[in-house]
């Protein structure tokens, strides 16, 4: 697992009810200055991770933006449910 993948996984793991269904993958992007990270979880956990009006997802994105400054790249978090 990449450092960014591991950081996202460690941040999200305490928030989900079913840790066995949690999966974090880094995908290739067409833009070299962007990192795409997909978070896969069951539908109830995905709803919890996004939060009301996307507040939780926004907070997770901002936290990862701070980490991505070291590599001078932009991180995009996408949430998908099984």
ABEGO torsion letter per residue (X at the ends): XBAAAAAAAAAAAAABABAAABBBBBBBBABAABBBBBBBBBAAAAAAAAEBGGAAAAAAAAAAAAAAAAAGBBBBBBBBBX
